Every structure is written in C-alpha cells, then in structure tokens.
C-alpha cells in the first residue's frame, strides 16, 4: 500500500519546523510502540541534525511488551538514543518524564542557567501518535487539542514547564510519500492515515494475515474460534458471520468485517499486538535488498 497523503498544513508545518529548528536544543520524537520503524519519520532526523533526541514509544499498553523491550534495546544499543515506553493517556506517566528531560538538558547545557534561559525542546512525530496528549500530560492541564484521528493539531504550540524547559508541540507530519508497502499498511492499520486515504478491506487482509501468523492464540480467543482460519479471507468471513456483518442472502459484508477487525486491533480488544519487531524489519530489508540486486 503506497500512501500519498500530505495535506497543506503538513507542508506548512515542515517549513515552520525548519525555520524554528536553529532555536531548538533537543527533540523528543513520539513513536507508536506498535510500529516504531514505520512511525519514525525520516524527515525528523533531517530537520533536527545533530541535536540530541529522546524516543518515546507511546501507546505501549497496546503493544506486545516483548517487542517493545526489543525496540528499546535497539534504540539504546544500536542507535545510542534514549528510548522510553510510555502511555501518554495514563495519568501521571507524562509528568514522570519531566525529571528525565531536565537531567538530559542539564547534561547537554552544562554552562547554561536553565532558569533564565530555558532549554528549548520540540516534540515531533507523525499524526495520531499522541503528541498533544503527551504535552497536556507534561503540563498537567489541557493546552493542546487531542483527538483520535490524525492531523488534529494544525499549529505550533509552545509553553514553559516549571523546570526550565520550553516545550514546543508541532502538527503531525508525514513525509510526502510512504513508498515502503509494509509501512503503508501498518500506518493505515494503526490509524496514522485518515480513513479516506486508505482501503479498509486491503488493510484488513494484511492485518488478518499477520495476526494469524504471529498472534493465533489471541485471534482464537477474541473471536471464539475452535480452529484457526486458513487465510486472511477466511478470518474476515468468520468475523462477519459471528458479528452479523452480513448482506442480503447471508453474504459477508467484507467492508464491515474489515472495520471491525481494524477497530478492535486499534482499541486493544484483541490483545497487545505489535506489527513489527527489529528482527522483522531487518529480515524485510534483507529481502528487499536481495530483490533489488
């Protein structure tokens, strides 16, 4: 699935971030813990340059904890970047990050009085990863608008924390074209792509195939199956029949069944699922390189 969804405000956001970046000391990039690789915007590295970065693996309560642990090790050992798993919606969890942000700012800016000249920290990330929720949690009050669909924040916010940190929030920003087919599907399945820019049935078949292979026990339990369907279409047919997503004549409505599967994944109703691991991404890159050779 190739995604081309780059609304005008995202282009403006990129321009504004580029203009503001010379003033920024540190970047916090918020990723979706279920798809860290696919939710990592390559433009962030380009825009931040050599500035230090903290990776926040948000929505970790929805992700497979084993996969999340592997991603933390990947970022910290192989990339040398501090990685923290969080649930921004959980009360108090964002606040607990403030001492860590402060300590890093002090370490980085040893000759600076953070009270008179606060460290300028920019929060970045693709749409719908929880940036505004995180910012509200850090502040302890509602400042940034929050929504459960991508592209809610359309302007840049800034505010000062009590610890000598000036915090900037930015609109969710995708890169102009998501060419990696697997990443396109994963972004669609997790909700980073607006429904109008994706094919629900196509995305659901990708998800169904992955769930059957990687999380068969969760699928069996959620949909009360006595045996595992043989393929993605078989799973969607089972969901449609069991949930009453039928058209006249008892024919399964695949669109409705697809929406059910994706929405139940997004809500965590199926269980804690990660759509990618460092090992899976490495294997897919190796396969892609072999095909290109």
ZICORBEL-V586114 format. One record per residue. N is the residue number from 1. PSI is psi in degrees with one decimal (* if undefined). D_FIRST is the distance of its C-alpha to the first C-alpha in Angstrom with 2 decimals. Layout:
N;PSI;D_FIRST + N;PSI;D_FIRST
This chain:
1;111.6;0.00 + 2;123.1;3.81 + 3;126.5;6.27 + 4;95.9;9.71 + 5;99.3;12.21 + 6;71.3;15.50 + 7;160.3;18.41 + 8;-38.3;21.87 + 9;-24.8;23.20 + 10;-38.5;20.67 + 11;-42.0;21.97 + 12;-38.5;25.45 + 13;-43.4;24.84 + 14;-43.1;23.89 + 15;-42.6;27.07 + 16;-42.2;29.18 + 17;-42.5;28.09 + 18;-39.5;28.90 + 19;-35.4;32.28 + 20;-23.7;33.03 + 21;-36.0;32.03 + 22;-21.8;35.43 + 23;-10.7;37.06 + 24;138.6;34.85 + 25;-31.7;36.18 + 26;150.2;33.43 + 27;137.8;29.79 + 28;115.7;28.39 + 29;122.6;24.63 + 30;123.4;23.32 + 31;158.7;20.38 + 32;118.7;18.95 + 33;-20.7;20.81 + 34;-23.9;18.16 + 35;62.9;15.62 + 36;-42.3;17.99 + 37;-48.6;16.08 + 38;-24.7;12.80 + 39;4.5;15.07 + 40;111.1;17.34 + 41;118.2;17.16 + 42;-21.0;18.37 + 43;-24.7;20.26 + 44;-47.5;22.49 + 45;-39.9;24.06 + 46;-42.1;24.61 + 47;-36.1;26.26 + 48;-20.2;28.38 + 49;-126.9;29.73 + 50;4.1;32.32 + 51;141.9;32.72 + 52;154.2;32.60 + 53;139.7;29.73 + 54;130.6;29.58 + 55;125.8;26.35 + 56;118.5;26.26 + 57;88.9;24.11 + 58;163.1;24.14 + 59;32.2;23.64 + 60;-17.6;25.05 + 61;-16.9;26.67 + 62;-14.2;23.33 + 63;157.7;22.35 + 64;119.0;23.84 + 65;-30.7;27.00 + 66;-42.9;27.09 + 67;-39.9;23.65 + 68;-40.8;24.72 + 69;-40.1;27.93 + 70;-37.5;26.20 + 71;-38.6;24.13 + 72;-45.0;27.38 + 73;-38.8;29.07 + 74;-49.4;26.32 + 75;-39.3;26.62 + 76;-38.3;30.38 + 77;-41.3;31.34 + 78;-26.8;28.92 + 79;-12.7;28.11 + 80;29.2;31.43 + 81;132.8;29.91 + 82;128.1;31.25 + 83;131.8;28.73 + 84;128.8;29.65 + 85;129.0;28.09 + 86;168.1;28.86 + 87;95.6;28.46 + 88;-28.6;29.01 + 89;-18.0;29.86 + 90;127.3;32.64 + 91;129.2;35.97 + 92;-15.9;37.51 + 93;-40.5;34.68 + 94;-40.3;33.70 + 95;-35.0;37.42 + 96;-15.8;37.84 + 97;-21.7;35.67 + 98;-46.9;38.21 + 99;-35.3;40.70 + 100;-40.9;38.05 + 101;-42.7;36.88 + 102;-44.5;40.56 + 103;-41.9;41.49 + 104;-39.5;38.80 + 105;-40.6;39.93 + 106;-39.8;43.53 + 107;-37.9;42.75 + 108;-35.9;40.92 + 109;63.9;43.41 + 110;-28.3;46.68 + 111;16.1;48.89 + 112;138.3;47.59 + 113;104.9;49.04 + 114;-16.4;46.04 + 115;-45.8;48.28 + 116;-28.5;49.28 + 117;87.6;46.06 + 118;150.9;43.10 + 119;134.6;40.10 + 120;114.6;37.19 + 121;128.2;33.98 + 122;130.1;30.62 + 123;126.6;27.96 + 124;162.8;24.42 + 125;166.6;20.89 + 126;171.2;17.58 + 127;145.2;17.76 + 128;29.5;18.94 + 129;-5.6;20.03 + 130;25.5;23.66 + 131;-47.5;25.28 + 132;-37.4;27.59 + 133;-42.0;28.54 + 134;-46.0;29.45 + 135;-42.8;31.52 + 136;-38.2;33.35 + 137;-39.1;34.12 + 138;-37.6;35.47 + 139;-22.9;37.66 + 140;17.3;38.79 + 141;165.7;38.39 + 142;115.3;35.98 + 143;-53.3;35.12 + 144;138.5;31.41 + 145;137.3;29.76 + 146;141.2;27.49 + 147;164.3;24.85 + 148;23.9;22.24 + 149;156.1;19.57 + 150;155.9;18.04 + 151;36.4;20.11 + 152;-47.4;23.50 + 153;123.8;25.38 + 154;-3.8;25.78 + 155;166.7;28.85 + 156;129.5;30.17 + 157;151.1;32.73 + 158;144.4;35.33 + 159;158.3;38.04 + 160;131.2;40.49 + 161;168.1;40.72 + 162;-12.2;44.21 + 163;17.3;43.87 + 164;31.1;43.76 + 165;127.5;40.00 + 166;119.7;38.55 + 167;130.7;35.05 + 168;131.4;32.44 + 169;148.9;29.39 + 170;155.7;26.58 + 171;150.6;23.79 + 172;134.7;20.34 + 173;114.6;18.67 + 174;159.8;15.11 + 175;158.2;14.95 + 176;-36.4;14.29 + 177;122.7;10.87 + 178;99.7;8.54 + 179;-25.1;7.98 + 180;115.2;7.79 + 181;-44.6;4.75 + 182;-43.1;7.08 + 183;-38.2;8.05 + 184;-45.3;5.16 + 185;-44.6;5.68 + 186;-39.0;9.26 + 187;-39.5;9.76 + 188;-44.6;8.85 + 189;-37.9;11.08 + 190;-12.6;13.81 + 191;12.7;14.12 + 192;-18.5;13.56 + 193;134.0;11.51 + 194;146.7;13.74 + 195;-31.3;13.46 + 196;-13.6;13.84 + 197;13.0;10.59 + 198;160.5;8.43 + 199;109.5;8.89 + 200;-43.3;11.20 + 201;-40.9;11.73 + 202;-46.5;8.31 + 203;-39.3;8.13 + 204;-35.8;11.79 + 205;-37.0;11.73 + 206;-45.5;9.76 + 207;-45.5;12.37 + 208;-44.2;15.15 + 209;-43.0;14.82 + 210;-44.7;14.96 + 211;-41.7;17.81 + 212;-35.7;19.76 + 213;-39.2;19.80 + 214;-27.2;20.43 + 215;52.8;22.23 + 216;-36.1;23.91 + 217;-39.8;27.04 + 218;-39.1;25.42 + 219;-44.3;23.75 + 220;-43.5;27.12 + 221;-44.7;29.00 + 222;-43.3;26.87 + 223;12.2;26.78 + 224;51.0;30.22 + 225;139.2;29.28 + 226;-26.9;31.99 + 227;155.0;29.69 + 228;131.5;26.06 + 229;152.8;23.94 + 230;-23.0;23.04 + 231;-177.4;19.30 + 232;-42.5;16.47 + 233;-39.8;17.79 + 234;-39.7;21.24 + 235;-45.1;20.52 + 236;-35.5;19.14 + 237;-42.7;22.22 + 238;-44.1;24.49 + 239;-43.7;23.23 + 240;-43.2;23.67 + 241;-44.5;27.16 + 242;-26.4;28.33 + 243;4.6;27.26 + 244;23.2;28.44 + 245;75.4;25.14 + 246;147.6;26.71 + 247;178.6;27.30 + 248;139.7;30.65 + 249;6.9;31.76 + 250;16.9;30.12 + 251;134.2;26.66 + 252;131.7;23.88 + 253;99.3;21.88 + 254;-30.2;18.37 + 255;-46.6;17.11 + 256;-42.9;19.93 + 257;-37.4;19.54 + 258;-43.8;15.87 + 259;-40.6;17.10 + 260;-47.3;19.92 + 261;-48.0;18.03 + 262;-43.9;15.72 + 263;-36.1;18.77 + 264;-29.7;20.99 + 265;-47.9;18.81 + 266;-35.7;18.73 + 267;-13.4;22.48 + 268;7.1;23.33 + 269;-31.4;24.93 + 270;-33.8;23.50 + 271;-177.4;24.68 + 272;110.0;23.88 + 273;133.3;20.54 + 274;138.0;18.71 + 275;-6.8;15.15 + 276;151.6;16.12 + 277;162.0;19.47 + 278;-37.6;20.85 + 279;-41.7;21.50 + 280;-44.0;18.02 + 281;-42.5;16.62 + 282;-42.4;19.57 + 283;-41.1;18.99 + 284;-36.5;15.36 + 285;-41.4;16.70 + 286;-42.8;19.57 + 287;-42.1;17.60 + 288;-42.1;15.49 + 289;-38.6;18.86 + 290;-37.4;20.50 + 291;-33.6;18.11 + 292;-20.1;18.67 + 293;*;22.41
